[in-house]
Amino acid sequence: MRGARSPELLAIPMVVVAVVYAGLLYWALTAETALSWIVFVLANVAIAVLVFALLLRRGRPRFPSGSQRPRAPKDGTYRLLVLADGGSAAAAIREQLAREAAGRHAEAFVIAPALSSRLDWLTGDQAVYDRAAAELESTLAALEAVGIDAHGRVGAADPVQAAADGLREYPAEAIVVVTEPGATPAWLAEGVLETLQARADIPVSHVVA
């Protein structure tokens, strides 16, 4: 997998927390002392605060400002950030690159968001990651097959966050969101394109293929 990261390690601390919680519960039930129940209640409060903090952290994504973005090498290359969620759209992307690159060499950085529920995110659902990884590989292969230099990785579950993260590591001049034909993805219907267009400070387009 080119540049992809598995969320398997996220499941390890979740298992540790579950084991510790089960141990505390067992202790509270068997000890039957005020102290054991106080510790158990405090553990519940700590877990609730942790979960709330994690969910809050996933709130409104912050896009990097111009000074926070990586500088593009002065190599004359036109760089495109691709958010892939079904479909390859290789031909359409190639046409866009050819049109906007104006004769310059062009390349694409592909991010496949690990689209999932919040429960999937908290438990590190491997199936969610595997689907995104397969989407990434198929998109990279399709782009390379039509002569576009491409690399990428699996991204955050929130497409807006995935785009913001991508702009922190890749000096893109534009963003293209790729979805497959048919039913409109729920996240797209929630105004992701409008959010990207309002906050990314670079051109954003949508391709269905």
C-alpha positions as CSV (number, residue, x, y, z in Angstrom):
1,M,0.0,0.0,0.0
2,R,1.5,3.3,-1.1
3,G,1.5,5.7,1.8
4,A,-1.4,4.1,3.6
5,R,-1.7,3.5,7.3
6,S,-3.8,0.9,9.1
7,P,-5.9,1.8,12.1
8,E,-5.2,-1.5,13.8
9,L,-3.1,0.2,16.5
10,L,-6.1,2.3,17.5
11,A,-7.9,-0.9,18.6
12,I,-5.1,-1.8,21.1
13,P,-5.7,1.1,23.5
14,M,-9.5,0.5,23.2
15,V,-9.0,-3.2,24.2
16,V,-6.8,-2.0,27.2
17,V,-9.5,0.4,28.3
18,A,-12.1,-2.3,28.1
19,V,-10.1,-4.7,30.1
20,V,-9.3,-2.1,32.8
21,Y,-13.0,-1.1,32.9
22,A,-14.1,-4.7,33.3
23,G,-11.6,-5.2,36.1
24,L,-12.8,-2.1,37.9
25,L,-16.4,-3.3,37.6
26,Y,-15.5,-6.7,38.9
27,W,-13.6,-5.1,41.8
28,A,-16.5,-2.8,42.7
29,L,-19.0,-5.7,42.6
30,T,-16.9,-8.1,44.7
31,A,-15.3,-5.6,47.1
32,E,-18.6,-3.9,47.9
33,T,-16.9,-1.0,49.6
34,A,-17.5,2.7,49.2
35,L,-14.0,3.2,47.9
36,S,-14.4,0.7,45.1
37,W,-17.6,2.3,43.9
38,I,-16.1,5.8,44.1
39,V,-13.2,4.6,42.0
40,F,-15.6,3.0,39.5
41,V,-17.7,6.1,39.2
42,L,-14.6,8.3,38.7
43,A,-13.4,5.8,36.0
44,N,-16.8,6.3,34.2
45,V,-16.5,10.0,34.4
46,A,-12.9,9.9,33.0
47,I,-14.0,7.7,30.1
48,A,-17.0,10.0,29.3
49,V,-14.7,13.0,29.3
50,L,-12.2,11.2,27.0
51,V,-14.8,10.2,24.5
52,F,-16.3,13.7,24.5
53,A,-12.9,15.2,24.0
54,L,-12.2,12.8,21.1
55,L,-15.5,13.6,19.4
56,L,-15.1,17.3,20.0
57,R,-11.6,17.1,18.4
58,R,-13.4,15.7,15.3
59,G,-15.5,18.9,15.1
60,R,-15.1,21.5,12.5
61,P,-11.9,20.8,10.6
62,R,-9.3,23.6,10.5
63,F,-7.8,24.3,7.1
64,P,-4.2,25.3,7.0
65,S,-3.5,28.9,6.1
66,G,-1.1,29.7,3.3
67,S,1.9,29.9,5.7
68,Q,1.0,26.4,7.1
69,R,0.9,24.7,3.8
70,P,3.9,23.1,2.2
71,R,5.6,25.1,-0.5
72,A,5.5,23.6,-3.9
73,P,9.0,22.9,-5.4
74,K,9.8,25.2,-8.3
75,D,9.7,22.4,-10.8
76,G,6.8,23.6,-13.0
77,T,4.5,20.8,-11.9
78,Y,0.7,21.3,-11.5
79,R,-0.5,19.4,-8.4
80,L,-4.1,18.2,-7.8
81,L,-5.6,16.8,-4.6
82,V,-8.1,14.1,-5.3
83,L,-10.7,12.9,-2.8
84,A,-11.9,9.5,-4.0
85,D,-15.1,7.8,-3.0
86,G,-16.0,5.4,-5.7
87,G,-15.3,5.6,-9.4
88,S,-12.0,6.4,-11.0
89,A,-12.8,9.4,-13.2
90,A,-9.3,9.0,-14.6
91,A,-10.2,10.4,-18.0
92,A,-12.0,13.4,-16.5
93,I,-9.2,14.1,-14.2
94,R,-6.7,13.9,-17.0
95,E,-8.8,16.4,-19.0
96,Q,-8.9,18.8,-16.0
97,L,-5.1,18.5,-15.5
98,A,-4.4,19.1,-19.2
99,R,-6.7,22.1,-19.2
100,E,-5.6,23.7,-15.9
101,A,-1.9,22.7,-16.1
102,A,-1.5,24.7,-19.3
103,G,1.3,22.5,-20.6
104,R,3.0,21.9,-17.3
105,H,3.8,18.4,-16.0
106,A,1.0,17.3,-13.7
107,E,0.5,14.9,-10.8
108,A,-2.2,13.9,-8.4
109,F,-2.2,13.2,-4.7
110,V,-5.2,10.9,-3.9
111,I,-6.8,10.6,-0.5
112,A,-9.5,7.9,0.0
113,P,-11.5,8.9,3.2
114,A,-12.1,6.0,5.5
115,L,-15.8,6.8,5.5
116,S,-17.4,5.3,8.7
117,S,-19.7,5.9,11.6
118,R,-18.3,7.4,14.8
119,L,-18.5,4.0,16.4
120,D,-16.3,2.6,13.5
121,W,-13.8,5.4,14.1
122,L,-13.6,4.8,17.9
123,T,-13.1,1.0,17.5
124,G,-10.8,1.1,14.5
125,D,-12.9,-1.0,12.2
126,Q,-10.5,-2.7,9.9
127,A,-13.2,-3.3,7.3
128,V,-13.7,0.4,6.9
129,Y,-10.0,0.9,6.3
130,D,-9.8,-2.0,3.9
131,R,-12.6,-0.5,1.8
132,A,-10.8,2.8,1.6
133,A,-7.5,1.1,0.9
134,A,-9.0,-0.8,-2.0
135,E,-10.6,2.5,-3.3
136,L,-7.2,4.2,-3.1
137,E,-5.4,1.4,-5.0
138,S,-8.0,1.3,-7.8
139,T,-7.9,5.1,-8.2
140,L,-4.1,5.2,-8.3
141,A,-4.0,2.4,-10.8
142,A,-6.6,4.2,-13.0
143,L,-4.8,7.5,-13.0
144,E,-1.4,5.9,-13.7
145,A,-3.0,3.9,-16.5
146,V,-3.8,7.2,-18.3
147,G,-0.4,8.6,-17.7
148,I,-1.0,10.7,-14.6
149,D,1.7,10.5,-11.9
150,A,-0.2,9.6,-8.7
151,H,0.4,8.7,-5.1
152,G,-1.7,8.8,-2.0
153,R,-3.0,7.4,1.2
154,V,-6.1,6.5,3.2
155,G,-7.6,9.6,5.0
156,A,-9.8,10.7,7.8
157,A,-13.4,9.5,7.9
158,D,-14.6,13.1,7.5
159,P,-14.0,14.1,3.8
160,V,-13.5,17.8,4.8
161,Q,-11.0,16.8,7.4
162,A,-9.3,14.5,4.9
163,A,-9.0,17.4,2.5
164,A,-7.6,19.7,5.3
165,D,-5.0,17.1,6.2
166,G,-4.1,16.7,2.6
167,L,-3.4,20.4,2.2
168,R,-1.1,20.3,5.2
169,E,1.2,17.8,3.4
170,Y,0.7,18.4,-0.3
171,P,0.9,21.7,-2.1
172,A,-2.2,21.3,-4.2
173,E,-3.4,24.0,-6.6
174,A,-6.9,22.5,-6.8
175,I,-9.2,19.8,-5.3
176,V,-11.4,17.4,-7.2
177,V,-13.9,15.2,-5.4
178,V,-14.6,11.9,-7.2
179,T,-17.8,9.8,-6.6
180,E,-19.4,7.0,-8.5
181,P,-22.7,7.5,-10.4
182,G,-26.0,6.7,-8.8
183,A,-27.2,7.6,-5.3
184,T,-25.6,10.8,-3.9
185,P,-23.4,9.9,-0.9
186,A,-24.8,11.1,2.4
187,W,-21.7,13.1,3.1
188,L,-22.0,14.9,-0.2
189,A,-25.6,15.7,0.5
190,E,-24.5,17.3,3.7
191,G,-22.7,20.1,1.9
192,V,-19.1,18.9,1.8
193,L,-18.5,20.5,-1.6
194,E,-19.8,23.9,-0.5
195,T,-17.7,23.7,2.7
196,L,-14.6,22.9,0.7
197,Q,-15.3,25.7,-1.8
198,A,-15.8,28.2,1.1
199,R,-12.7,27.2,3.1
200,A,-10.1,25.6,1.0
201,D,-9.0,28.8,-0.8
202,I,-8.3,26.8,-4.0
203,P,-10.6,25.7,-6.8
204,V,-12.8,22.7,-6.0
205,S,-14.7,20.6,-8.5
206,H,-16.8,17.4,-8.5
207,V,-16.5,14.5,-10.9
208,V,-18.9,11.6,-11.2
209,A,-17.5,8.5,-12.9
